[in-house]
Amino acid sequence: MKLEFPGEVWKDYELIDCGGYEKLERFGGVVMSRPEPKALWDKSLSAEEWDKMAHTKFVPGAGFAKAGKEDSGSWERLRKMQDQWEIKYKGGLSFSLRLGLTSFKHVGVFPEQASNWEYIYSHTAKLAAAAKAAGAPAPKVLNLFAYTGAASLAAKAAGADVTHLDSVRQVVTWARDNMERSGLDNIRWVIEDALKFVRRELRRGNVYQGIILDPPAYGRGPDGERWILEDLLYELLKMVAGILAPTGSFLVLNLYSNGYTATLGETLVREAFKPLPSAEIESGELALKDRFGKVLPLSIFVRMSTPETK
């Protein structure tokens, strides 16, 4: 099992400290404190030092930690700051992201995902180069539960024909803004329930060379469709297996839900996609490390790639 962190070349993000069920982060020039249920240990800095550094902190609301209301609350401003600001990601690739304070604790990016972006970029670039050399169309990449689109930008920057799907219109608009800020274009935007979309693609016989899934624990489709991770993930993966090209392809699965391990995620993928004897599968945790060396694990990943020929 692998443990991966964002590269040190990314200067616009830093986990400063974590502990006491909170994390203190810097996004560009903005420092904020947010709840973090996985930070079970003590803070390295005092509460006074946190408040002195932070521009804003998230205050949980009455429904916080309840199903469907997990991250609801409001932001308390401690220092002057803009409502929206931009950061740049720089690693093996580069793009721009607009950030902003939302009522659900999030700001528009999950920074621990940087190594997944790099994986998507490098694998897509190889597929795009092979397609170009063969005079074939660009590889097709589908990003499900795509949020504000960093993974979509990674695939597009590498030369893919990208379909970006999310059930929330506002975050799809946000993702389109990120595309334009990054100097990219021609991403296909879909506002739909992921299960419905994949089921239809399966009936139509459409195939993708890359598929990315980052599903939440709970969610709602645009027509009120219920998404419950433990009830529907395996069903979705089995359908995804029918629209992923058997050769010259890759899959990235990311899971945040507490209780899911890398071993469990890898077993789900192996069972849903069998038989794929030539596939390479790796799994592990994505984590952040603060200034004091404390490691904060935040999600698990499973990645699968298949060679261009059987």
N, C-alpha and C positions, 0 to 999 in steps of 0.2 A: 504494500500500500504506500502511496506517495503522499507527501505533505508539501504543498506549494504555496508560495507567497507572491505578491506583486513585486516586480523588479524594482531595484533601487533607482533606476533611471527615471521613474515616474515621480517628478518633483511636485506635482500639484495635489498629491494626497499623502497624508501621514496619520497613522494611529499614534496619538501622543501618549495616552494612558488608558487603562481599562481596569475595572474592578468595581465591587459593590453593585453589581448588576447594571453598570453603565459603561459607556466608552466615550472618550474625548478625542475628537478627530479634527483634522484640518483639511478642508477642501479649497485649494487655491489659497486665498487670503482670509477665508472664513473658518473660524474654529467653533465647534458645537459639541454639546454633550447630549447623548441620547441613551435611552434604556437599552440594555443588552443582557438578556437573561442567561447567556452563557458565561458571563464574566463573574464567576462565583467567588473569586478571591478578593483581597483588599486592594484598594487603589494605592499607587506609589506616591502620588501627589495628594496634598490636602484638599478638602472641599473648597477652601478659600483660594487656593491656587487654580483650581478648575474654574471657579467663577471669575477670577481675574483674567484668565486666558480666553474664556469663551465669549463669542458674540451672542450666542443664543443657546437655550437649552429646551429640550422637549419635556412638556409636562403631561403625563398620562391622564386621559379622561376617565369617566366613570365606567366605560365599557372596556377599558384596557384589559388585555389578556383573555377576553371572552371570544368564543367562536364567532367569526365574522366581524369582530371589533378589536382584533388582536393589538393593533398599533394605533388606535385612535387617541387623539389628544390635541394639544395646542403648543405653540412655541412661545417662550418668554424671551424677549429681547433684553440682553444685558449690555450691549454696545451697539453703536450705529453700524448698520449693514444694509446692503441692498436686498430686495425681495428675491431677485434672480441674479445669477452671475454665471460666468463661464469658466470651465477648466479645460485643460488639454491633456489627453493621454498620450504619452510617448513611451514606446517600448520598441518592439520590432516593427510596429506600425504606429501611426498617429492619427488622432481624430479629436474633435471638439465636442463637448457636452455642456448643455445648459442645465444648471442646477437651480433648485428652488425649494422652499419650505412647504411641505404638504401636511395635511391633518392626519396623516398616517405614518408619521415618524420618518418617512423616506425623503430623499432629496433628489432622486433621479438617477442614481448610479449605485451599484453594489461593488465597491472597489476590490474585494477579494476575488472577483471574477476575472481579473486581468490575465491570469494564466490561461483561462479558458479562451479569452479573446485571442491570445497569441497562438494557441493550438488551432483555433478556427482559421485564423489568418494563414498560418503556415501550410495547413493541409489544403485549404482552398486554393492557395497560390500554386501548389503542385498540380492540382487537378486542372486549374485554368491553363497552366503552361502546357500540360499534356494535350488538352483539348485544342489549344491554338496550334500546336505542332501538327496535330492530326486534321486540322481544318474542321473541327467539330464545334458545336455551339458551346458557350460558356457553361460551366457546371451550375446546376440549379441547387440553391440552398434554401431550406425552409426553417424559419425561426418561429417556434410556437411559444406562447406565453411571453412574447418578446419585449414587453415593457417599453422603456425609452430607447432601446435599439442599439446599445453598444456592440452586442454580438452581430447584429445585422450590418453595422458599419464595418466591422472586422472582415466579414465575408465579402461585402461589396468592395472594399478597398483592395481585396485580393483578386478581384475580377469575376465574382460570381453574379449570376442572375438570382437576386434575392427576393423571397417572399417573406414579409414581416406580418405576423398575425398576433393580435391581442383583442380581448373582448371589450376593452375600454377605449372609447373614442378619444378622450383627452390625452391618454398616454401615447396613442398612435400619432396624434398631432404633435406632441412633444418629440417623438422619435423623428418625425419628418423635419422638424426644426433642427435637430442634431445632425441629420443628413446634410442639410443645406449649410450649416455652420462648418461642416467638415469638407465642403467642396465636392460632395458626391451627389449622385442623382440616380433616377430610374429604379428605385426600390419599389416593389409592389406592396401596397398597403391593404391589409384585410382586417376588418373588424367583425369577428365571428367567434363562436364557440369552437375550441380546438377539436373536440371529438367530432362535431358535425363536419368540420372542414376536412379532417383526415379521412373520415368515412366516405365523403364524396370523392376525394382524390383517389381513394382505393377503387371505388366503382368505375371511375373514369380511366383507370390504368396509368395515372400520372406517376412519374418516378423522379426522385431527387437524389443528387449525389452527396448532399449534406443535410442533416436534420439536427436541430438544436432544440432541446426541451428544458425549460426552467419553471416547472409548474409550482404554484402555491399550494399550501395545505388546504385552503378553502377558496372558493371563488364563485362568481356568477357570470354566465354568458350574457351577451347583449339582449337576449330574449328571456332572461331569468333562469337559464339552464344552471343547474347546480354542479359544481365541481368539488369533489371530496377526494383528496389524494389517495388515501388507502383503498378506497372503493373503486377508483377508475384508472389509476396509473397503469396497472398491468394490462387492462383492456386496451388502453391507448397505445402502449408499447407494442402489443401484438399487431395492431393495425398499422402503426408506423413501420413495422418490419415489412409490410407489404408494399410500401411506397419508397423504401430506401433501396437504391441500386445495389445488387448483390456484389458487384465489383467496383473498384475505383470510387469508394464512398467513405463517409465518416458519420458518426453519431456522437453528440455530446448531451449527456443527461446531468442536470444539476438539481440537487434536492436540499432544501433548507429545513424541512420539518424535523423537529426533535424526535429522536427515536429511530431515525433512519441512519444506517451505517453504510460505509463503502461496500462492505461484503454483501449486505442486503441488496443495495443498488446494482452491484455487479451480477448477482444471481438473477435478479429481475431481467436484466438485459440479456444475459446468456439464455435464459429460458424463453423469452419472448422472440429472440432472433434465431434460435436454433432451427436447422443446422447451418452454421456458418463456420466450417472447420478452418478456413484460412484467415478468419478475422483476428485482429489483435485487439485485446481488451485490457484497459488499465483503469484503476480506480484509486481514489484517495480523498484527502480533505483539502479544502481551500481555507487558508487562515491568514490572519494579520498578526504582525509582531509590533509591540509598542516600543517606546524609547528605552524601556527598562528591561527588555528581553522577554516579557510575558507573551506567550503565544495564545491567540484567541481563535479557535476553530469556528468557522461559520457555516460551511456547507460541505456536502460530499459530492463528488463527481464520478461519473463513469464515462469513459471515452472508448469508442470502438472505431477501428478503421479496417478497410478491406483493400487488398492489392488490386491493381488495375486489371489483372487477369487471374483466372482461377488456377 
